[in-house]
């Protein structure tokens, strides 16, 4: 069996079955880890809520990046720039107006949260349009340089004291400079449930959970419900990009990815297609950034460092570029194993070995290995510092993937070229009475063997 065979074809339920099976496996591992760590029910629920949060975030960002790289072949390594624009514009639009003496140094326009979210997505798409115009003739490394430079320009702009506060429509607004912004609007879950008239029912759910989590259950319920909301957004992203990929627009994007000159020769205005694809992906990245930071209570420019971009790229590479299912799986595996996994592994080791005594520096750890070939101090030091070595671990995994599985888990999948079935009609299939075999078809000249049914002599 080929290593490139689509795993989803062998799973009950296809792509959805593969995604659900992976998520269930990840959750089971974390529940077992929680049992090993002696977590209470509250601790287990908080652990699963945090895991779900990061799975949702990285799956959404991987799907958005897959539209750029997997579908269109656009090398975007400025993801955090579009995330930051989405978050900051959302904050300016939806923060309450400035009140002298309040905790917030600057205010906003005081518009509803959903208006701020749409404004943030629109701003990220406009930034994508601005970035795409001069970069249309750039490919590969050159486009990457433009996008990462743009993301750093945006970060330093938000850090600038000149833009810390200014007047907009008679209101004192701004980006807050290095101290960032306090997101002092209504919490997103409360805003959502109040807008649909279910806030009372939600508080009733919190009261019901109090039977199992006696002390202050609301943060636990908030985490679980927000995680479920993020998974719903992942499903929405997946549906949107699947429909996009199967549409004539999506097939042109894939043609551009394979050979832009051929797509041009067939009469397609590839510049327009690339701009639209880039803008849509940037809007989705802006939305993912908003959903990541909206419940945090504050945002600072230094959160948007380039390493977040490379986290998303690792997630996409794990799953496989060009596959929406692979993007979701890559986001889930990255969040569970490489992003959250080291912390849980370290806690497990310390729980199993309560007298865990690691060297307090690299020198004392490496010295016994060199002098007497004793690896124990170095291993203990590595386990104790695994959270600090997280980026090294990610780099090693990335190198291994590039050497052994560069197409990812679900890369190089067969893509349907038509949205309608192209199977041979039943009326063309020959029957036993026609004197043909199962592979025979009716033709104008009689019964003939189908392609592949006649052996060459």
C-alpha positions as CSV (number, residue, x, y, z in Angstrom):
1,X,0.0,0.0,0.0
2,X,1.4,3.4,-1.0
3,X,2.4,5.8,1.8
4,X,0.6,8.5,-0.1
5,X,-2.7,6.7,0.0
6,X,-5.4,9.0,1.3
7,X,-6.1,7.9,4.9
8,X,-9.5,9.4,4.8
9,X,-10.6,6.9,2.2
10,X,-10.1,4.1,4.8
11,X,-12.0,5.8,7.6
12,X,-15.7,5.5,8.3
13,X,-17.2,8.8,7.5
14,X,-14.3,9.8,5.2
15,X,-12.6,13.1,6.1
16,X,-15.0,13.9,8.9
17,X,-14.3,10.5,10.4
18,X,-10.6,10.9,10.3
19,X,-10.8,14.3,12.0
20,X,-13.1,13.1,14.7
21,X,-10.9,10.0,15.3
22,X,-7.8,12.2,15.7
23,X,-9.5,14.6,18.1
24,X,-10.9,11.7,20.2
25,X,-7.4,10.2,20.4
26,X,-5.8,13.5,21.4
27,X,-8.5,14.1,24.1
28,X,-8.0,10.5,25.4
29,X,-4.3,11.1,25.8
30,X,-4.8,14.3,27.7
31,X,-7.4,12.7,30.0
32,X,-4.9,9.9,30.7
33,X,-2.2,12.5,31.4
34,X,-4.6,14.3,33.7
35,X,-5.3,11.1,35.6
36,X,-1.5,10.5,35.9
37,X,-1.1,14.1,37.2
38,X,-3.9,13.6,39.7
39,X,-6.2,16.3,38.3
40,X,-9.6,16.9,39.8
41,X,-12.6,17.1,37.5
42,X,-12.1,20.9,37.4
43,X,-8.5,20.4,36.4
44,X,-9.4,17.9,33.7
45,X,-12.1,20.2,32.2
46,X,-9.7,23.2,32.2
47,X,-7.1,21.1,30.5
48,X,-9.5,20.0,27.8
49,X,-10.8,23.5,27.4
50,X,-7.3,24.9,26.9
51,X,-6.4,22.1,24.4
52,X,-9.6,22.7,22.4
53,X,-8.9,26.4,22.3
54,X,-5.4,25.9,20.7
55,X,-6.6,23.2,18.4
56,X,-9.3,25.5,17.1
57,X,-6.9,28.4,16.7
58,X,-4.2,26.6,14.9
59,X,-6.6,24.6,12.7
60,X,-8.2,27.9,11.5
61,X,-4.9,29.5,10.8
62,X,-3.6,26.4,9.0
63,X,-6.8,26.4,6.8
64,X,-6.3,30.1,6.0
65,X,-2.6,29.5,5.1
66,X,-3.6,26.4,3.0
67,X,-5.7,28.8,0.8
68,X,-2.5,30.8,0.1
69,X,0.1,28.1,-0.2
70,X,-1.8,24.9,-0.7
71,X,-4.2,26.2,-3.3
72,X,-2.5,29.2,-4.9
73,X,1.2,28.7,-4.2
74,X,1.6,32.1,-2.5
75,X,4.4,31.9,0.0
76,X,3.0,34.0,2.9
77,X,5.2,34.2,6.0
78,X,3.6,37.4,7.4
79,X,0.5,35.7,9.0
80,X,0.9,37.6,12.3
81,X,0.7,40.9,10.4
82,X,-2.8,40.2,9.2
83,X,-3.8,38.8,12.6
84,X,-2.6,42.0,14.3
85,X,-4.5,44.3,12.0
86,X,-7.7,42.3,12.5
87,X,-7.3,42.4,16.3
88,X,-6.3,46.1,16.6
89,X,-9.0,47.4,14.3
90,X,-11.6,45.2,16.1
91,X,-10.4,46.7,19.4
92,X,-10.6,50.3,18.2
93,X,-14.1,49.8,16.8
94,X,-15.6,47.9,19.7
95,X,-13.9,49.3,22.8
96,X,-16.0,51.7,24.9
97,X,-15.5,55.3,24.4
98,X,-12.7,56.9,26.4
99,X,-13.5,58.0,30.0
100,X,-11.1,60.2,31.9
101,X,-9.7,58.5,35.0
102,X,-10.5,55.0,33.7
103,X,-8.1,52.1,33.5
104,X,-7.9,52.2,29.7
105,X,-5.5,54.9,28.4
106,X,-7.4,55.1,25.1
107,X,-11.0,54.2,24.1
108,X,-12.8,53.1,21.0
109,X,-15.8,53.9,19.0
110,X,-18.1,51.9,21.3
111,X,-19.8,49.9,18.4
112,X,-21.2,46.4,18.9
113,X,-18.6,43.6,19.0
114,X,-19.8,41.9,15.8
115,X,-19.3,45.2,13.9
116,X,-15.7,45.3,15.3
117,X,-15.1,41.7,14.1
118,X,-16.3,42.5,10.6
119,X,-14.2,45.7,10.5
120,X,-11.1,43.7,11.6
121,X,-11.6,41.2,8.9
122,X,-12.2,43.9,6.3
123,X,-9.0,45.7,7.4
124,X,-7.0,42.5,7.2
125,X,-8.3,41.9,3.7
126,X,-7.5,45.5,2.6
127,X,-4.0,45.0,4.0
128,X,-3.7,41.8,1.9
129,X,-4.8,43.8,-1.2
130,X,-2.1,46.4,-0.5
131,X,0.5,43.7,0.0
132,X,-0.6,41.8,-3.1
133,X,-0.4,44.7,-5.5
134,X,3.4,45.2,-5.5
135,X,4.0,41.5,-4.9
136,X,2.1,40.2,-7.9
137,X,5.2,39.7,-10.0
138,X,7.1,38.2,-7.0
139,X,7.2,34.5,-6.3
140,X,8.7,32.1,-3.7
141,X,11.4,33.8,-1.6
142,X,10.7,37.3,-2.8
143,X,7.0,37.2,-1.8
144,X,8.0,35.7,1.5
145,X,10.3,38.7,2.2
146,X,7.6,41.2,1.4
147,X,5.1,39.5,3.7
148,X,7.4,39.1,6.7
149,X,8.6,42.6,6.2
150,X,5.0,43.9,6.2
151,X,4.2,42.0,9.4
152,X,7.1,43.6,11.2
153,X,6.2,47.0,9.9
154,X,2.7,46.6,11.4
155,X,4.2,45.4,14.7
156,X,6.5,48.4,15.0
157,X,3.7,50.7,13.9
158,X,1.6,49.4,16.8
159,X,4.6,49.9,19.1
160,X,5.0,53.5,18.0
161,X,4.4,56.3,20.5
162,X,3.1,58.4,17.6
163,X,0.1,56.1,17.2
164,X,-0.4,55.5,20.9
165,X,-3.5,57.7,20.9
166,X,-5.2,60.0,18.4
167,X,-8.7,61.4,17.6
168,X,-11.1,59.5,15.3
169,X,-14.6,60.9,14.7
170,X,-14.3,63.0,17.8
171,X,-13.2,60.0,20.0
172,X,-9.8,59.4,21.7
173,X,-8.6,56.1,20.2
174,X,-5.2,54.6,19.5
175,X,-3.1,51.5,19.5
176,X,-1.7,51.9,23.0
177,X,2.0,51.7,22.1
178,X,4.2,49.2,23.9
179,X,1.8,48.9,26.8
180,X,-0.9,47.6,24.5
181,X,-4.7,47.8,24.7
182,X,-7.1,46.7,27.4
183,X,-10.0,44.9,25.7
184,X,-12.6,46.2,28.1
185,X,-15.7,45.5,26.0
186,X,-18.4,42.9,26.9
187,X,-16.9,39.4,27.0
188,X,-17.5,37.6,23.7
189,X,-19.6,34.8,25.0
190,X,-21.9,37.2,26.9
191,X,-22.2,39.4,23.8
192,X,-23.0,36.4,21.7
193,X,-25.7,34.9,24.0
194,X,-27.2,38.2,24.8
195,X,-27.5,39.0,21.0
196,X,-29.5,35.8,20.5
197,X,-31.5,36.0,23.7
198,X,-29.9,32.9,25.4
199,X,-27.9,34.6,28.1
200,X,-30.4,33.5,30.8
201,X,-30.2,29.9,29.5
202,X,-26.4,30.1,29.6
203,X,-26.4,31.2,33.2
204,X,-28.7,28.3,33.9
205,X,-26.1,25.9,32.4
206,X,-23.5,27.4,34.7
207,X,-25.7,26.8,37.7
208,X,-26.2,23.2,36.6
209,X,-22.5,22.6,36.3
210,X,-22.1,23.9,39.8
211,X,-23.2,20.5,41.0
212,X,-20.0,19.0,39.6
213,X,-17.7,22.0,40.0
214,X,-18.8,23.6,43.3
215,X,-16.6,26.7,43.4
216,X,-16.9,29.3,40.7
217,X,-17.9,27.1,37.8
218,X,-18.3,29.9,35.3
219,X,-14.7,30.1,34.1
220,X,-14.7,26.4,33.5
221,X,-18.0,26.6,31.5
222,X,-16.7,29.6,29.6
223,X,-13.6,27.8,28.5
224,X,-15.4,24.7,27.3
225,X,-18.1,26.7,25.5
226,X,-15.6,29.0,23.8
227,X,-13.5,26.0,22.7
228,X,-16.7,24.4,21.2
229,X,-17.4,27.8,19.5
230,X,-13.9,27.7,18.0
231,X,-14.4,24.2,16.7
232,X,-17.6,25.5,15.0
233,X,-15.6,28.2,13.3
234,X,-13.1,25.5,12.2
235,X,-16.0,23.6,10.6
236,X,-17.1,26.9,8.9
237,X,-13.6,27.6,7.6
238,X,-13.4,24.0,6.3
239,X,-16.7,24.2,4.5
240,X,-15.9,27.6,3.0
241,X,-12.5,26.4,1.7
242,X,-13.8,23.1,0.5
243,X,-16.5,24.8,-1.5
244,X,-13.9,27.3,-2.8
245,X,-11.5,24.5,-3.9
246,X,-14.2,22.6,-5.7
247,X,-15.5,25.7,-7.6
248,X,-14.2,27.0,-10.9
249,X,-12.4,29.7,-9.0
250,X,-10.6,27.1,-6.9
251,X,-9.5,25.1,-9.9
252,X,-8.0,28.2,-11.4
253,X,-6.1,28.8,-8.1
254,X,-4.7,25.2,-8.3
255,X,-3.7,25.8,-11.9
256,X,-1.8,28.9,-10.9
257,X,-0.1,26.9,-8.2
258,X,1.1,24.3,-10.7
259,X,2.0,26.6,-13.6
260,X,0.9,30.2,-13.7
261,X,2.1,30.7,-17.3
262,X,-0.2,27.9,-18.5
263,X,-3.1,29.4,-16.7
264,X,-2.3,32.8,-18.3
265,X,-2.1,31.1,-21.7
266,X,-5.6,29.7,-21.2
267,X,-7.0,33.2,-20.9
268,X,-7.2,33.5,-17.0
269,X,-6.3,36.8,-15.4
270,X,-4.1,35.2,-12.8
271,X,-3.3,38.6,-11.1
272,X,-7.0,39.0,-10.2
273,X,-7.3,35.4,-9.0
274,X,-4.2,35.8,-6.8
275,X,-5.4,39.1,-5.3
276,X,-8.8,37.6,-4.4
277,X,-7.3,34.5,-2.9
278,X,-4.8,36.5,-0.9
279,X,-7.5,38.9,0.4
280,X,-9.8,36.0,1.4
281,X,-7.0,34.2,3.2
282,X,-5.9,37.4,5.0
283,X,-9.5,38.1,6.2
284,X,-9.6,34.6,7.6
285,X,-6.3,35.1,9.4
286,X,-7.6,38.4,10.8
287,X,-10.7,36.5,12.1
288,X,-8.5,33.8,13.7
289,X,-6.4,36.4,15.4
290,X,-9.5,38.1,16.8
291,X,-10.9,34.8,18.1
292,X,-7.5,34.1,19.7
293,X,-7.1,37.3,21.6
294,X,-10.6,38.6,22.1
295,X,-11.2,36.7,25.3
296,X,-7.7,37.4,26.7
297,X,-8.6,40.9,28.1
298,X,-5.6,42.7,26.6
299,X,-3.4,42.7,23.5
300,X,0.2,43.9,23.1
301,X,2.2,44.3,19.9
302,X,5.0,41.9,20.9
303,X,2.6,39.0,20.9
304,X,2.7,39.3,17.1
305,X,6.3,38.1,16.7
306,X,7.3,36.1,13.6
307,X,7.5,32.8,15.6
308,X,3.7,32.6,15.6
309,X,3.8,32.5,11.8
310,X,6.2,29.6,11.8
311,X,4.0,27.8,14.3
312,X,1.3,27.9,11.7
313,X,3.6,26.8,9.0
314,X,4.7,23.8,11.0
315,X,1.0,22.9,11.6
316,X,0.4,23.1,7.9
317,X,3.5,21.0,7.0
318,X,2.5,18.3,9.5
319,X,-1.0,17.9,7.9
320,X,0.1,18.5,4.3
321,X,-0.3,21.5,2.0
322,X,-3.2,21.3,-0.4
323,X,-5.4,19.3,1.9
324,X,-8.1,20.9,4.1
325,X,-8.4,17.8,6.2
326,X,-4.7,17.7,6.6
327,X,-4.7,21.3,7.7
328,X,-7.2,20.5,10.5
329,X,-5.2,17.4,11.5
330,X,-1.9,19.3,11.4
331,X,-3.4,22.1,13.6
332,X,-4.7,19.5,16.1
333,X,-1.4,17.5,16.3
334,X,0.7,20.6,16.5
335,X,-1.4,22.1,19.3
336,X,-1.5,18.8,21.3
337,X,2.0,17.5,20.8
338,X,4.3,20.4,20.1
339,X,2.6,23.5,21.6
340,X,1.0,22.1,24.8
341,X,2.6,18.7,24.9
342,X,6.0,19.7,26.4
343,X,4.4,21.3,29.5
344,X,2.3,18.2,30.2
345,X,5.3,15.9,29.6
346,X,7.3,17.9,32.1
347,X,4.5,17.8,34.7
348,X,4.1,14.0,34.2
349,X,7.8,13.4,34.8
350,X,7.8,15.5,37.9
351,X,4.7,13.7,39.2
352,X,6.2,10.3,38.6
353,X,9.6,11.3,40.0
354,X,8.8,13.6,42.9
355,X,12.5,13.8,43.9
356,X,13.4,15.0,40.5
357,X,16.7,16.9,40.9
358,X,18.0,18.4,37.7
359,X,21.2,20.4,37.3
360,X,20.7,24.1,37.5
361,X,22.7,25.0,34.4
362,X,24.0,23.6,31.0
363,X,27.6,23.3,32.3
364,X,26.8,21.0,35.2
365,X,24.6,19.0,32.9
366,X,27.0,18.4,30.1
367,X,30.2,18.0,32.2
368,X,29.5,14.5,33.5
369,X,28.6,13.4,30.0
370,X,32.0,14.5,28.7
371,X,34.1,13.4,31.6
372,X,32.6,10.1,32.6
373,X,30.0,9.4,29.9
374,X,27.2,9.7,32.4
375,X,24.1,10.9,30.5
376,X,21.7,11.1,33.4
377,X,22.3,14.7,34.5
378,X,22.0,15.9,30.9
379,X,18.7,14.0,30.4
380,X,17.3,15.4,33.7
381,X,18.4,18.9,32.6
382,X,16.7,18.4,29.2
383,X,13.4,17.3,30.8
384,X,13.5,20.1,33.3
385,X,14.1,22.7,30.5
386,X,11.8,21.1,27.9
387,X,9.5,24.1,27.8
388,X,12.5,26.4,27.1
389,X,13.6,23.9,24.5
390,X,10.2,23.9,22.8
391,X,11.4,25.8,19.7
392,X,14.4,23.4,19.4
393,X,12.0,20.5,19.5
394,X,9.8,22.1,16.8
395,X,12.9,22.6,14.6
396,X,13.9,18.9,15.0
397,X,10.4,17.8,14.1
398,X,10.4,20.1,11.0
399,X,13.8,18.8,9.8
400,X,12.5,15.2,10.2
401,X,9.4,16.0,8.2
402,X,11.4,17.6,5.4
403,X,13.5,14.6,5.1
404,X,11.0,11.8,5.6
405,X,7.5,13.1,4.9
406,X,7.7,16.5,3.1
407,X,4.2,16.1,1.7
408,X,2.8,15.8,5.3
409,X,0.2,13.4,6.5
410,X,-2.3,14.0,3.8
411,X,-0.3,15.7,1.1
412,X,-0.5,14.8,-2.6
413,X,-4.2,13.9,-2.4
414,X,-6.1,13.2,-5.6
415,X,-8.3,16.1,-6.3
416,X,-11.7,15.9,-8.1
417,X,-11.5,17.8,-11.3
418,X,-15.3,18.0,-11.7
419,X,-18.1,18.7,-9.3
420,X,-20.3,16.2,-11.2
421,X,-19.7,12.4,-11.4
422,X,-17.9,11.4,-14.6
423,X,-18.6,7.7,-14.3
424,X,-19.7,5.8,-17.4
425,X,-23.5,5.8,-17.7
426,X,-25.2,2.4,-17.0
427,X,-26.6,2.4,-20.5
428,X,-23.1,2.2,-22.0
429,X,-22.1,-0.9,-19.9
430,X,-22.3,-4.2,-21.7
431,X,-24.1,-7.1,-20.2
432,X,-23.6,-10.9,-20.5
433,X,-26.2,-11.1,-23.2
434,X,-24.1,-8.7,-25.3
435,X,-21.2,-11.2,-25.1
436,X,-19.0,-8.8,-23.2
437,X,-17.2,-9.0,-19.8
438,X,-17.7,-6.7,-16.8
439,X,-15.1,-4.3,-18.3
440,X,-16.8,-4.1,-21.7
441,X,-18.8,-1.1,-23.0
442,X,-21.3,-0.7,-25.8
443,X,-19.9,1.3,-28.8
444,X,-21.2,2.2,-32.2
445,X,-19.2,-0.6,-33.6
446,X,-20.3,-3.2,-31.1
447,X,-18.9,-4.3,-27.7
448,X,-15.3,-3.2,-26.8
449,X,-13.1,-3.6,-23.9
450,X,-12.8,-0.6,-21.6
451,X,-9.5,1.2,-21.2
452,X,-7.1,-1.2,-19.4
453,X,-9.2,-4.3,-20.3
454,X,-7.1,-5.4,-23.3
455,X,-3.6,-6.7,-22.9
456,X,-0.9,-5.6,-25.2
457,X,0.8,-8.5,-27.0
